[in-house]
Amino acid sequence: MITISKSINCKQVLIVDDERNLLQLLTMLLETRGYEVEVAHTGSEALRKVSPHIDLIILDLVLPDIDGFEVCRLLKRRKATAHIPIILLSAQDMNENKVEGLYLGADDFLAKPCDIEELFARMEAVMRRGRTLGSQRTYNYENETIIELRKILDQELIIPFFQPIYHFKPFRLLGLEVLSRPVSNGKLSNPEHFFKSALQFGLYQEMELLSWTKAIDVISDLPYEHHIFLNCNPFLVEGSEFDKIKFIFDNSKVSPTNVILEITERSAISDSKLFYQNIQKFRNYGFRFAIDDLGGGYASLESIVQTKPDVVKIDRHIISDLKYDSFKRSIVKFIVAFCAENQIEVIAEGIETKDDLETVIDLGVNAGQGFFLYEPTAKVNLEEIQNIHPTKK
């Protein structure tokens, strides 16, 4: 059994808090109970990440930008998110805080630190109420979402963005990761929500193949011979679309031997036997594989053992502030040593500062990507991409 598996039907919880230790603890505890957890460190990040798919929001009152009261007020004013239950957390168990929160539409209030069993009980109680009140809203949202998904598919409203990945020693371009973005002014403008919705309503395989086709069309017009990294949900490998995938590459200038398929560690493998059987079929055609988001919550070494990837990508949450976290550095050292012994290339994701870059290089990571090196772009300027000098920044 693959430990990274996650059902798309499990309850989704958004935790909003800037205390990283508390976030990690709550995330671990909720995931062990079967919840799917998303986190936000600021009020503005929470407002970006929230979607009608969320079943519950756990919201701290004290945040570095917008306070929890204002976040609660804004979410309850939005038609698409008004039905989502909110539990407010506060280090100050003051009656006026409770009253203000409840007036703004919060469903419950807990003082920090809280008893974890009490938190679970309150979560289930407010979610039961939320499901009853929001059932009609959910039905309407699902219909609107399916219509928008079909529009994006039928009109091919997807734009491929490309983020360079660089080998460190010597410093050179290793490849481009494809990050597809929907063209939408509606509910699916957020790429993460877009692909989650495609999965939920059975349109993922069509969406991913369209994304690949659009990206390959761009790459085919470039004098480009480096690797291409394509995101690949396990559902695509398990599915019956291999002949269509083969057709795409047989009729393009892109060789599958230059393609690395990134198996995301945040998605479910519903049939592990079929999945690993099909991986060999993909390999025989020329594709190579990467394990994406290692360390991102559902990542496991078991998936590396089973998949035997050519590349492992360390999740951005491990790389963030790596220089100042000895525990994270120990994890990266272990991954680097394991991969070196097994001839697996290690790529660090989410390099956003010079400290991040210098630390991953010092720890022996082979390659990396992130905003500090080069931001995703829809217009690929190969000369510029190949001639950056990040150590001089």
C-alpha positions as semicolon CSV with decimal commas, in nm:
position;residue;x (nm);y (nm);z (nm)
1;M;0,000;0,000;0,000
2;I;0,133;0,344;-0,094
3;T;0,137;0,582;0,199
4;I;0,117;0,893;-0,014
5;S;-0,235;0,808;-0,131
6;K;-0,497;1,070;-0,062
7;S;-0,864;1,064;-0,154
8;I;-1,001;1,364;-0,336
9;N;-1,320;1,309;-0,132
10;C;-1,164;1,360;0,213
11;K;-1,248;1,670;0,415
12;Q;-1,036;1,972;0,328
13;V;-0,925;2,210;0,601
14;L;-0,748;2,545;0,558
15;I;-0,540;2,649;0,862
16;V;-0,448;3,018;0,877
17;D;-0,178;3,099;1,133
18;D;0,168;3,257;1,127
19;E;0,305;3,033;1,405
20;R;0,496;2,778;1,197
21;N;0,545;2,530;1,481
22;L;0,172;2,529;1,555
23;L;0,094;2,494;1,184
24;Q;0,321;2,191;1,152
25;L;0,172;2,029;1,461
26;L;-0,190;2,087;1,358
27;T;-0,117;1,972;1,003
28;M;0,036;1,648;1,126
29;L;-0,249;1,580;1,371
30;L;-0,521;1,654;1,117
31;E;-0,357;1,445;0,844
32;T;-0,334;1,146;1,079
33;R;-0,714;1,179;1,121
34;G;-0,767;1,169;0,744
35;Y;-0,813;1,540;0,671
36;E;-0,655;1,709;0,369
37;V;-0,475;2,019;0,495
38;E;-0,388;2,348;0,324
39;V;-0,200;2,617;0,516
40;A;-0,169;2,995;0,491
41;H;0,065;3,215;0,696
42;T;-0,110;3,547;0,633
43;G;-0,462;3,677;0,583
44;S;-0,397;3,775;0,222
45;E;-0,255;3,430;0,146
46;A;-0,567;3,273;0,296
47;L;-0,795;3,488;0,078
48;R;-0,600;3,372;-0,229
49;K;-0,606;3,005;-0,139
50;V;-0,962;2,961;-0,017
51;S;-1,211;2,798;-0,252
52;P;-1,560;2,649;-0,221
53;H;-1,392;2,305;-0,203
54;I;-1,273;2,385;0,149
55;D;-1,485;2,218;0,419
56;L;-1,355;2,419;0,716
57;I;-1,126;2,712;0,798
58;I;-0,931;2,732;1,125
59;L;-0,841;3,100;1,153
60;D;-0,607;3,272;1,398
61;L;-0,705;3,625;1,497
62;V;-0,351;3,769;1,506
63;L;-0,190;3,765;1,161
64;P;0,100;3,972;1,020
65;D;-0,110;4,162;0,765
66;I;-0,491;4,139;0,787
67;D;-0,634;4,038;1,123
68;G;-0,854;3,732;1,151
69;F;-1,169;3,936;1,206
70;E;-1,127;4,109;0,869
71;V;-1,046;3,780;0,692
72;C;-1,362;3,628;0,844
73;R;-1,571;3,927;0,737
74;L;-1,442;3,915;0,378
75;L;-1,496;3,540;0,346
76;K;-1,851;3,560;0,476
77;R;-1,931;3,842;0,231
78;R;-1,817;3,638;-0,068
79;K;-2,099;3,436;-0,222
80;A;-1,868;3,147;-0,311
81;T;-1,717;3,110;0,039
82;A;-1,991;3,231;0,274
83;H;-2,103;2,875;0,348
84;I;-1,761;2,755;0,470
85;P;-1,754;2,708;0,850
86;I;-1,488;2,910;1,034
87;I;-1,341;2,835;1,375
88;L;-1,153;3,131;1,522
89;L;-0,844;3,075;1,738
90;S;-0,704;3,332;1,980
91;A;-0,439;3,334;2,248
92;Q;-0,665;3,569;2,442
93;D;-0,986;3,406;2,565
94;M;-1,173;3,738;2,586
95;N;-1,552;3,756;2,569
96;E;-1,547;4,059;2,337
97;N;-1,336;3,862;2,086
98;K;-1,589;3,579;2,087
99;V;-1,882;3,816;2,042
100;E;-1,720;4,011;1,757
101;G;-1,618;3,692;1,578
102;L;-1,966;3,542;1,602
103;Y;-2,125;3,867;1,479
104;L;-1,894;3,857;1,176
105;G;-2,017;3,508;1,090
106;A;-1,766;3,276;1,258
107;D;-1,914;2,942;1,359
108;D;-1,706;2,877;1,671
109;F;-1,427;3,019;1,887
110;L;-1,144;2,846;2,073
111;A;-0,869;2,983;2,295
112;K;-0,508;2,878;2,232
113;P;-0,370;2,643;2,340
114;C;-0,673;2,421;2,288
115;D;-0,741;2,059;2,369
116;I;-0,696;1,868;2,043
117;E;-0,989;1,632;2,104
118;E;-1,215;1,929;2,171
119;L;-1,093;2,088;1,848
120;F;-1,177;1,773;1,649
121;A;-1,524;1,755;1,807
122;R;-1,598;2,120;1,730
123;M;-1,467;2,081;1,374
124;E;-1,705;1,795;1,303
125;A;-1,997;1,982;1,461
126;V;-1,957;2,299;1,255
127;M;-1,893;2,102;0,936
128;R;-2,220;1,913;0,984
129;R;-2,404;2,244;1,012
130;G;-2,212;2,387;0,716
131;R;-2,298;2,095;0,489
132;T;-2,669;2,133;0,563
133;L;-2,672;2,509;0,501
134;G;-2,443;2,499;0,200
135;S;-2,580;2,204;0,005
136;Q;-2,769;2,418;-0,248
137;R;-2,475;2,657;-0,287
138;T;-2,248;2,358;-0,347
139;Y;-2,483;2,219;-0,612
140;N;-2,490;2,553;-0,795
141;Y;-2,113;2,590;-0,767
142;E;-2,052;2,244;-0,911
143;N;-2,273;2,314;-1,212
144;E;-2,100;2,645;-1,277
145;T;-1,758;2,480;-1,237
146;I;-1,833;2,204;-1,487
147;I;-1,953;2,462;-1,742
148;E;-1,633;2,662;-1,698
149;L;-1,414;2,351;-1,724
150;R;-1,584;2,250;-2,048
151;K;-1,535;2,600;-2,186
152;I;-1,162;2,591;-2,108
153;L;-1,131;2,249;-2,271
154;D;-1,338;2,322;-2,579
155;Q;-1,170;2,657;-2,646
156;E;-0,822;2,536;-2,537
157;L;-0,790;2,822;-2,289
158;I;-0,463;2,711;-2,132
159;I;-0,133;2,901;-2,142
160;P;0,191;2,714;-2,068
161;F;0,444;2,889;-1,844
162;F;0,801;2,767;-1,813
163;Q;1,033;2,781;-1,512
164;P;1,402;2,706;-1,567
165;I;1,578;2,443;-1,359
166;Y;1,953;2,489;-1,319
167;H;2,233;2,243;-1,253
168;F;2,470;2,392;-0,995
169;K;2,818;2,252;-1,059
170;P;2,889;2,370;-1,319
171;F;2,607;2,623;-1,331
172;R;2,402;2,560;-1,645
173;L;2,046;2,519;-1,765
174;L;1,917;2,169;-1,691
175;G;1,560;2,198;-1,815
176;L;1,226;2,376;-1,811
177;E;0,931;2,280;-1,594
178;V;0,591;2,338;-1,754
179;L;0,340;2,519;-1,531
180;S;0,008;2,549;-1,709
181;R;-0,230;2,837;-1,636
182;P;-0,600;2,851;-1,730
183;V;-0,737;3,158;-1,904
184;S;-1,033;3,238;-1,682
185;N;-1,187;3,533;-1,505
186;G;-1,407;3,305;-1,301
187;K;-1,373;3,049;-1,025
188;L;-1,093;2,854;-1,194
189;S;-0,841;3,135;-1,242
190;N;-0,626;2,981;-0,966
191;P;-0,424;2,695;-1,127
192;E;-0,439;2,479;-0,814
193;H;-0,819;2,510;-0,795
194;F;-0,838;2,452;-1,168
195;F;-0,664;2,114;-1,164
196;K;-0,836;2,005;-0,840
197;S;-1,170;2,076;-1,005
198;A;-1,068;1,886;-1,319
199;L;-0,985;1,587;-1,096
200;Q;-1,309;1,617;-0,901
201;F;-1,530;1,622;-1,211
202;G;-1,346;1,358;-1,415
203;L;-1,182;1,592;-1,666
204;Y;-0,824;1,576;-1,542
205;Q;-0,681;1,355;-1,816
206;E;-0,823;1,573;-2,093
207;M;-0,694;1,887;-1,919
208;E;-0,345;1,750;-1,866
209;L;-0,311;1,627;-2,224
210;L;-0,423;1,967;-2,351
211;S;-0,165;2,131;-2,122
212;W;0,109;1,902;-2,252
213;T;0,011;1,964;-2,614
214;K;0,015;2,343;-2,571
215;A;0,358;2,330;-2,402
216;I;0,507;2,100;-2,665
217;D;0,386;2,332;-2,941
218;V;0,588;2,614;-2,782
219;I;0,897;2,401;-2,720
220;S;0,890;2,264;-3,076
221;D;0,941;2,615;-3,211
222;L;1,257;2,670;-3,003
223;P;1,618;2,556;-3,062
224;Y;1,587;2,367;-2,735
225;E;1,748;2,033;-2,646
226;H;1,733;2,035;-2,267
227;H;1,497;1,841;-2,043
228;I;1,126;1,919;-2,020
229;F;0,956;1,853;-1,687
230;L;0,583;1,781;-1,716
231;N;0,352;1,747;-1,416
232;C;0,183;1,409;-1,417
233;N;-0,088;1,306;-1,174
234;P;-0,092;0,931;-1,097
235;F;-0,441;0,913;-1,253
236;L;-0,282;0,979;-1,592
237;V;-0,038;0,691;-1,554
238;E;-0,314;0,460;-1,429
239;G;-0,550;0,564;-1,707
240;S;-0,596;0,444;-2,064
241;E;-0,448;0,747;-2,237
242;F;-0,104;0,612;-2,327
243;D;-0,181;0,585;-2,699
244;K;-0,294;0,950;-2,701
245;I;0,025;1,052;-2,519
246;K;0,234;0,856;-2,766
247;F;0,048;1,022;-3,055
248;I;0,128;1,369;-2,917
249;F;0,503;1,301;-2,908
250;D;0,517;1,096;-3,228
251;N;0,379;1,402;-3,408
252;S;0,606;1,662;-3,249
253;K;0,973;1,760;-3,256
254;V;1,009;1,676;-2,886
255;S;1,164;1,340;-2,806
256;P;1,021;1,153;-2,503
257;T;1,381;1,082;-2,401
258;N;1,408;1,452;-2,311
259;V;1,091;1,443;-2,099
260;I;1,076;1,389;-1,723
261;L;0,730;1,323;-1,582
262;E;0,686;1,463;-1,231
263;I;0,466;1,239;-1,017
264;T;0,324;1,468;-0,756
265;E;0,344;1,342;-0,400
266;R;0,020;1,522;-0,310
267;S;-0,205;1,302;-0,523
268;A;-0,361;0,961;-0,482
269;I;-0,242;0,636;-0,635
270;S;-0,571;0,449;-0,646
271;D;-0,437;0,127;-0,802
272;S;-0,071;0,083;-0,710
273;K;-0,027;-0,243;-0,905
274;L;-0,157;-0,089;-1,228
275;F;0,034;0,233;-1,165
276;Y;0,374;0,062;-1,137
277;Q;0,299;-0,168;-1,429
278;N;0,219;0,131;-1,649
279;I;0,529;0,322;-1,540
280;Q;0,736;0,058;-1,719
281;K;0,535;0,114;-2,038
282;F;0,612;0,486;-2,017
283;R;0,980;0,412;-1,954
284;N;1,002;0,180;-2,251
285;Y;0,880;0,465;-2,470
286;G;1,158;0,691;-2,340
287;F;1,008;0,891;-2,054
288;R;1,189;0,931;-1,724
289;F;1,029;0,999;-1,388
290;A;1,067;1,240;-1,098
291;I;0,910;1,227;-0,752
292;D;0,774;1,577;-0,693
293;D;0,716;1,759;-0,361
294;L;0,924;1,521;-0,148
295;G;0,870;1,636;0,210
296;G;0,542;1,810;0,128
297;G;0,318;1,623;0,369
298;Y;0,231;1,295;0,195
299;A;0,574;1,225;0,052
300;S;0,735;0,896;0,148
301;L;1,053;0,706;0,082
302;E;0,833;0,411;-0,011
303;S;0,728;0,596;-0,326
304;I;1,095;0,636;-0,419
305;V;1,161;0,266;-0,362
306;Q;0,860;0,165;-0,572
307;T;0,897;0,420;-0,853
308;K;1,279;0,416;-0,872
309;P;1,283;0,769;-1,011
310;D;1,560;0,938;-1,204
311;V;1,497;1,265;-1,018
312;V;1,371;1,367;-0,674
313;K;1,242;1,720;-0,614
314;I;1,252;1,849;-0,255
315;D;0,938;2,042;-0,160
316;R;0,967;2,419;-0,127
317;H;0,850;2,408;0,236
318;I;1,166;2,217;0,325
319;I;1,387;2,459;0,130
320;S;1,232;2,776;0,278
321;D;1,460;2,919;0,554
322;L;1,678;2,609;0,524
323;K;1,987;2,797;0,642
324;Y;1,827;2,870;0,978
325;D;1,665;2,530;1,048
326;S;1,899;2,249;1,151
327;F;1,619;1,992;1,138
328;K;1,544;2,075;0,774
329;R;1,914;2,062;0,690
330;S;1,939;1,713;0,838
331;I;1,648;1,600;0,620
332;V;1,812;1,744;0,307
333;K;2,146;1,581;0,395
334;F;1,974;1,245;0,425
335;I;1,792;1,286;0,092
336;V;2,116;1,392;-0,082
337;A;2,311;1,095;0,058
338;F;2,036;0,846;-0,029
339;C;2,003;0,979;-0,383
340;A;2,378;0,995;-0,442
341;E;2,410;0,628;-0,349
342;N;2,128;0,538;-0,588
343;Q;2,224;0,766;-0,881
344;I;1,917;0,988;-0,841
345;E;1,942;1,358;-0,922
346;V;1,819;1,595;-0,648
347;I;1,643;1,922;-0,734
348;A;1,550;2,185;-0,475
349;E;1,220;2,365;-0,539
350;G;1,122;2,711;-0,421
351;I;1,465;2,878;-0,400
352;E;1,363;3,234;-0,318
353;T;1,674;3,389;-0,158
354;K;2,049;3,388;-0,197
355;D;2,070;3,210;0,140
356;D;1,846;2,931;0,005
357;L;2,068;2,891;-0,300
358;E;2,397;2,890;-0,110
359;T;2,266;2,646;0,151
360;V;2,134;2,385;-0,094
361;I;2,462;2,400;-0,286
362;D;2,660;2,354;0,036
363;L;2,445;2,052;0,126
364;G;2,522;1,884;-0,205
365;V;2,191;1,932;-0,390
366;N;2,248;1,887;-0,764
367;A;2,007;2,142;-0,908
368;G;1,730;2,387;-0,825
369;Q;1,455;2,621;-0,933
370;G;1,273;2,915;-0,781
371;F;1,196;3,284;-0,809
372;F;1,549;3,381;-0,701
373;L;1,689;3,202;-1,004
374;Y;1,418;3,276;-1,261
375;E;1,042;3,328;-1,243
376;P;0,798;3,126;-1,457
377;T;0,745;3,289;-1,795
378;A;0,512;3,237;-2,090
379;K;0,771;3,379;-2,332
380;V;1,089;3,173;-2,330
381;N;1,404;3,379;-2,396
382;L;1,664;3,102;-2,412
383;E;1,961;3,335;-2,440
384;E;1,860;3,521;-2,125
385;I;1,768;3,203;-1,936
386;Q;2,099;3,036;-2,020
387;N;2,314;3,332;-1,920
388;I;2,194;3,430;-1,575
389;H;2,447;3,458;-1,289
390;P;2,255;3,414;-0,963
391;T;2,565;3,417;-0,742
392;K;2,620;3,780;-0,850
393;K;2,275;3,892;-0,733
